[in-house]
Amino acid sequence: MYKPTNKEWSWAMYDFGNSAYALIVMTIFFPLFFAEYIVSGKLTAALWGLSVAISILLVGLISPLLGALADKEAKRKSYFVLFSIMAIIGTMVLSFTAYIPLYLGILIFILVNFSFGLALSLYDSFITVVPQKKNVSTTLSGIGWAIGYIGGPLCLLIAWFLMGRKLPVDLSDYRTLFLVTGLFFFAFSIWPYLSLPKDKLSPAVSTGLSALRTVWQTLRSWRNRKHIFIFLIAMYFLMDGLTTMVYFVSLFAKVTLGFTIEQIVILLLIVQGIGIFTTAIMSWLAEKFGEIRLLILCSILWIVISFLIFFSSDYASFRIVAYLTGIVIGSTPAIARGFLGKIIPVEKRAEFFGFNTLAGRMATLIGPLVFGIAAYLWNMRIAILTVVPFFVIGAILLIYLNMNFKRWQNA
């Protein structure tokens, strides 16, 4: 197994820190907080889906432009630090959304999630310059995701002690939880803030308009990089299902299956615990046997998981879902991030990772909206089936890419 250098560990440490936000805010507690203190009733899933969709739509549209601007100005690290700090501060004040009008509460969440997404896109692009050896980006990406599955639960454990060895039951507890999450996020971001390299490209005179022109030129030349764009489209569909699952699994478990917060947390900690090992192992296997092949396998497993969730009726059956999800929930984006780092041109690294974010965020724009509408019209169990077509289409595109990758890459 590959042993990362200090520089590589410093990059991966941001995965460790931001996983507190991903687990506590995105996956478990802010959806539950939203349903209890911001909006309730049948509109909960629809408004939550709309809030998520708007934030990720903004991230998707702006990421390629911000990436092109960062590449031209050689200020990728500056933009990364700026937006991550905005996300950290926003996380610490999320509990105050319970005291303000509905539209303001939704707006604050949108701004926080928007900042988090932009920072993450820029952070991911460092995978092209951080690895000290060739052809280890996928393995390093997997290590980052794997230690992230330690960071999230560790932050939750700290908050659990500070809340009096219990999970949040009132606004005071949520205030503590979100404050601890923000502080944890910041503490483990300091090392990457200080040690990640600044771009060495010669800064060019750049404006938002020139960045827009650069993005347009990249899009027009898609035939010259067909393997990259087909991969991004495939990830568009695959990430749709994955991210929709992440945003709605807590609500599904509570509303449809009647699980307690304690049961939900235990299940998600099972996912995280398995993910610590399987993400690193799957990324290493992808380095050996091919990233596209492993992503096809992940797509098939996601289809199986979707149907298992649909048929789940009790805690025991959902535990099987947790075991399988732990195998793929980190492996899928980790392998994709590392593979993209291998195939993109160095001079367009932030821009193409912006397109990668566009693929993921535009996907998750549709997923939560469709899920929310289906849940409103029918129920969340029916809504789960809406993610299956995205996994199927993603798998088909990856198979097509695998058949033609070498020819397109050498064209």
C-alpha positions in Angstrom: 0.0 0.0 0.0 1.3 3.5 -0.9 2.6 5.6 2.0 1.8 9.3 1.5 4.4 12.0 2.1 3.9 14.9 4.5 2.8 17.1 1.6 0.2 14.6 0.6 -1.0 14.1 4.1 -1.5 17.9 4.4 -3.8 17.8 1.3 -5.7 14.8 2.7 -6.2 16.5 6.0 -8.8 18.8 4.4 -10.9 15.6 3.7 -10.5 14.8 7.3 -11.8 18.2 8.4 -14.6 18.8 5.8 -16.0 15.4 6.5 -17.5 16.8 9.7 -19.7 19.1 7.6 -20.5 16.3 5.1 -21.7 13.9 7.9 -23.2 16.2 10.4 -24.7 19.0 8.3 -25.4 17.4 4.9 -26.2 13.8 5.9 -27.7 13.5 9.4 -28.5 16.5 11.5 -29.3 19.5 9.4 -32.0 17.7 7.4 -33.5 16.6 10.8 -33.1 20.2 12.2 -34.7 21.5 9.0 -37.7 19.3 9.4 -38.1 20.1 13.1 -37.3 23.8 13.4 -37.5 25.4 9.9 -40.4 23.7 8.1 -42.7 20.7 8.9 -45.4 18.7 7.3 -45.7 17.3 3.8 -43.7 20.2 2.3 -40.5 19.2 4.3 -39.0 16.9 1.6 -40.0 19.3 -1.2 -38.5 22.4 0.4 -35.4 20.6 1.5 -34.9 19.2 -2.0 -35.4 22.7 -3.4 -32.9 24.3 -1.0 -30.3 21.6 -1.8 -31.0 22.0 -5.6 -30.6 25.7 -5.6 -27.3 25.6 -3.7 -25.8 22.9 -6.0 -27.1 24.6 -9.1 -25.1 27.7 -8.2 -22.0 25.7 -7.4 -22.4 23.8 -10.7 -22.7 27.0 -12.8 -20.0 29.0 -11.1 -17.3 26.2 -10.5 -16.0 26.1 -14.2 -15.9 29.9 -14.3 -14.1 30.1 -10.9 -11.7 27.3 -12.0 -10.8 29.1 -15.2 -10.3 32.3 -13.3 -8.1 30.6 -10.7 -6.0 29.0 -13.5 -5.5 32.3 -15.3 -4.8 34.3 -12.2 -2.8 31.6 -10.5 -4.9 32.2 -7.4 -6.5 28.8 -6.9 -5.3 28.5 -3.3 -6.6 32.0 -2.4 -10.0 31.2 -3.7 -10.0 27.8 -2.0 -9.2 29.4 1.4 -11.8 32.2 1.0 -14.7 29.9 0.2 -13.8 27.3 2.8 -13.6 29.9 5.5 -17.1 31.2 4.4 -18.4 27.6 4.7 -16.9 27.2 8.2 -18.3 30.4 9.5 -21.7 29.6 8.0 -21.7 26.2 9.6 -21.2 27.7 13.1 -24.3 29.9 12.7 -26.7 27.4 11.2 -28.6 26.9 14.4 -29.8 30.5 14.2 -31.9 29.7 11.2 -34.5 28.4 13.7 -35.1 32.0 14.8 -35.6 33.8 11.5 -38.2 33.7 8.7 -38.3 30.5 6.6 -36.9 32.2 3.4 -33.9 33.6 5.3 -33.2 30.2 6.9 -33.2 28.6 3.5 -31.0 31.4 2.1 -28.4 30.9 4.8 -28.2 27.2 4.2 -27.9 27.8 0.4 -25.0 30.2 0.9 -23.2 27.8 3.3 -23.6 24.8 1.0 -22.6 26.9 -2.0 -19.4 28.0 -0.3 -18.6 24.5 0.7 -19.1 23.2 -2.8 -16.9 25.8 -4.4 -14.1 25.2 -1.9 -14.3 21.5 -2.4 -14.1 21.8 -6.2 -10.9 23.9 -5.9 -9.5 21.5 -3.3 -10.1 18.5 -5.5 -8.1 20.1 -8.3 -4.9 20.0 -6.1 -4.8 16.3 -6.7 -3.0 17.1 -10.0 0.0 18.7 -8.3 0.2 17.2 -4.8 1.2 13.6 -5.5 5.0 13.1 -5.4 4.9 10.0 -7.6 3.3 9.3 -10.9 0.1 7.3 -11.1 -0.8 7.4 -7.5 -3.6 10.1 -7.6 -6.4 7.6 -7.4 -4.8 5.8 -4.4 -4.1 9.2 -2.7 -7.7 10.3 -3.4 -9.0 7.1 -1.7 -6.8 7.7 1.3 -8.2 11.2 1.6 -11.8 9.9 1.5 -10.9 7.1 3.9 -9.6 9.4 6.6 -12.6 11.6 6.1 -14.6 8.7 7.4 -12.7 9.0 10.6 -13.0 12.7 10.9 -16.8 12.9 10.7 -17.4 10.4 13.5 -14.6 11.9 15.6 -16.2 15.4 15.4 -19.6 13.9 16.3 -18.0 12.1 19.3 -16.6 15.4 20.6 -19.9 17.1 20.2 -21.6 14.2 21.9 -19.4 14.7 25.0 -20.0 18.5 25.0 -23.8 18.0 24.7 -23.7 15.9 27.9 -23.2 12.5 26.2 -26.4 12.6 24.2 -27.5 13.4 20.7 -29.2 16.8 20.1 -32.7 17.1 21.5 -33.2 20.9 21.6 -31.9 24.1 20.0 -29.1 24.5 22.6 -27.8 21.1 21.6 -27.9 21.9 17.9 -26.1 25.2 18.6 -23.3 23.2 20.3 -23.3 20.6 17.5 -23.0 23.1 14.6 -20.4 25.2 16.5 -18.2 22.2 17.2 -18.6 21.1 13.6 -17.4 24.5 12.3 -14.4 24.6 14.7 -13.4 21.0 13.9 -13.6 21.8 10.2 -11.4 24.9 10.7 -8.8 23.2 12.9 -8.0 20.5 10.4 -8.0 22.9 7.5 -5.1 25.0 8.9 -2.4 22.5 7.7 -3.6 22.5 4.1 -4.1 26.3 4.2 -0.4 26.6 5.1 1.2 23.9 3.1 -0.7 23.5 -0.2 1.3 24.9 -3.0 0.5 28.2 -4.7 0.2 28.0 -8.5 3.4 28.6 -10.3 1.8 29.6 -13.6 2.5 33.1 -14.8 -0.6 35.1 -13.9 -2.4 36.6 -16.9 -4.6 39.6 -16.9 -7.9 38.0 -16.3 -11.5 39.1 -15.9 -14.7 37.2 -15.5 -15.3 37.7 -19.2 -12.0 36.1 -20.2 -12.8 33.2 -17.9 -16.1 32.8 -19.6 -14.4 32.8 -23.0 -12.0 30.1 -21.7 -14.8 27.9 -20.6 -16.6 28.3 -23.9 -13.4 27.4 -25.8 -13.0 24.3 -23.7 -16.6 23.3 -24.4 -16.1 23.8 -28.2 -13.1 21.6 -28.2 -14.8 18.6 -26.6 -14.1 16.4 -29.5 -10.4 16.7 -28.9 -11.0 15.5 -25.3 -13.9 13.2 -25.9 -12.7 10.7 -23.2 -12.8 13.4 -20.5 -16.2 14.8 -21.4 -17.9 11.3 -21.7 -16.4 10.6 -18.3 -17.9 13.8 -16.9 -21.3 13.0 -18.3 -21.2 9.5 -16.9 -20.3 11.0 -13.5 -23.2 13.4 -13.9 -25.6 10.5 -13.8 -23.8 8.5 -11.2 -23.4 11.3 -8.8 -27.1 12.2 -9.2 -28.1 9.0 -7.4 -25.3 9.0 -4.9 -25.8 12.6 -3.7 -29.6 12.3 -3.6 -29.2 9.3 -1.3 -26.9 11.3 1.0 -29.2 14.3 1.3 -32.4 12.2 1.9 -31.4 9.0 3.7 -31.9 10.5 7.2 -35.4 11.8 6.3 -36.3 8.5 4.7 -35.2 6.5 7.7 -37.1 8.8 10.1 -40.3 9.5 8.2 -40.8 6.3 6.3 -39.3 3.7 8.6 -39.8 5.5 11.9 -36.2 5.1 13.1 -35.0 7.1 16.1 -32.1 9.6 15.7 -29.9 7.1 17.6 -30.7 4.3 15.1 -30.0 6.6 12.2 -26.6 7.7 13.6 -25.6 4.1 14.3 -26.4 3.1 10.7 -24.5 6.0 9.3 -21.5 5.3 11.6 -21.6 1.7 10.2 -21.4 3.2 6.7 -18.5 5.4 7.7 -16.6 2.7 9.6 -16.7 0.3 6.6 -15.8 3.2 4.3 -12.6 3.9 6.1 -11.2 0.6 4.8 -13.1 -0.1 1.6 -12.5 3.4 0.1 -8.7 3.0 0.4 -8.8 -0.6 -0.8 -11.1 0.1 -3.7 -9.0 3.1 -4.8 -5.9 0.9 -4.7 -7.6 -1.8 -6.7 -8.7 0.8 -9.2 -5.1 1.9 -9.7 -4.2 -1.8 -10.4 -7.1 -2.9 -12.5 -8.5 0.3 -14.0 -10.6 3.1 -12.6 -13.4 2.8 -15.2 -13.9 -0.9 -14.4 -14.2 -0.3 -10.7 -16.6 2.6 -11.3 -18.8 0.3 -13.3 -18.8 -2.1 -10.4 -19.8 0.7 -8.0 -22.7 1.7 -10.4 -24.0 -1.9 -10.3 -23.8 -2.0 -6.5 -25.7 1.4 -6.3 -28.5 -0.1 -8.3 -28.7 -3.0 -5.9 -28.7 -0.7 -2.9 -31.5 1.4 -4.3 -33.8 -1.6 -4.6 -32.8 -2.8 -1.2 -33.8 0.5 0.3 -37.1 0.4 -1.5 -37.9 -3.0 -0.1 -36.5 -2.2 3.4 -39.1 -2.5 6.2 -37.2 -2.7 9.4 -33.9 -2.0 11.1 -32.3 -5.3 10.3 -32.9 -5.0 6.5 -31.6 -1.4 6.5 -28.5 -2.6 8.2 -27.7 -4.7 5.1 -28.1 -1.5 3.1 -25.6 0.2 5.4 -23.0 -2.6 4.9 -23.2 -2.3 1.1 -23.3 1.5 1.1 -20.1 1.6 3.1 -18.3 -0.2 0.2 -19.3 2.4 -2.5 -20.2 5.7 -0.9 -16.6 6.8 -0.6 -15.1 4.6 -3.3 -17.2 6.1 -6.1 -16.2 9.8 -5.8 -12.6 9.0 -4.6 -11.9 6.9 -7.7 -13.5 9.5 -10.0 -11.5 12.3 -8.4 -8.2 10.5 -8.8 -8.9 9.3 -12.3 -9.8 12.8 -13.5 -6.6 14.1 -12.0 -4.7 11.7 -14.3 -6.4 12.5 -17.5 -6.9 16.3 -17.5 -4.3 18.8 -18.9 -2.2 20.4 -16.1 -2.8 23.9 -17.4 -6.6 23.5 -17.1 -6.7 21.6 -13.8 -9.0 23.9 -11.8 -11.2 24.5 -14.8 -11.8 20.8 -15.5 -12.4 20.1 -11.8 -14.9 22.9 -12.1 -16.5 21.0 -14.9 -16.4 17.9 -12.7 -18.2 19.9 -10.0 -20.7 21.1 -12.7 -21.4 17.5 -13.6 -21.9 16.5 -10.0 -23.9 19.5 -9.0 -26.1 19.7 -12.0 -26.8 16.1 -11.4 -27.8 16.7 -7.9 -29.9 19.6 -9.0 -32.2 17.1 -10.7 -32.0 14.3 -8.2 -33.3 16.2 -5.1 -35.9 18.0 -7.1 -37.3 14.8 -8.6 -37.1 13.0 -5.3 -38.8 15.9 -3.5 -41.6 16.0 -6.1 -42.1 12.2 -6.0 -42.2 12.3 -2.2 -44.8 15.0 -2.2 -47.0 13.3 -4.8 -46.6 9.8 -3.5 -44.2 9.0 -0.7 -40.4 8.6 0.0 -40.4 4.9 -0.7 -41.6 5.5 -4.3 -39.2 8.5 -4.5 -36.2 6.2 -3.9 -36.9 4.5 -7.3 -36.3 7.8 -9.1 -32.5 7.5 -8.6 -32.2 4.1 -10.3 -32.3 5.4 -13.9 -29.3 7.6 -13.2 -27.2 4.7 -11.9 -28.2 2.7 -15.0 -27.4 5.4 -17.5 -24.1 6.1 -15.7 -23.1 2.5 -15.9 -23.9 2.3 -19.6 -21.8 5.4 -20.3 -18.9 4.0 -18.3 -19.1 0.7 -20.2 -19.1 2.7 -23.5 -16.1 4.7 -22.3 -14.2 1.6 -21.2 -14.6 0.2 -24.7 -13.3 3.3 -26.5 -11.0 5.0 -23.9 -7.6 4.2 -25.4 -8.7 5.2 -28.9 -10.1 8.5 -27.8 -7.2 9.3 -25.5 -4.7 8.7 -28.3 -6.7 10.5 -31.0 
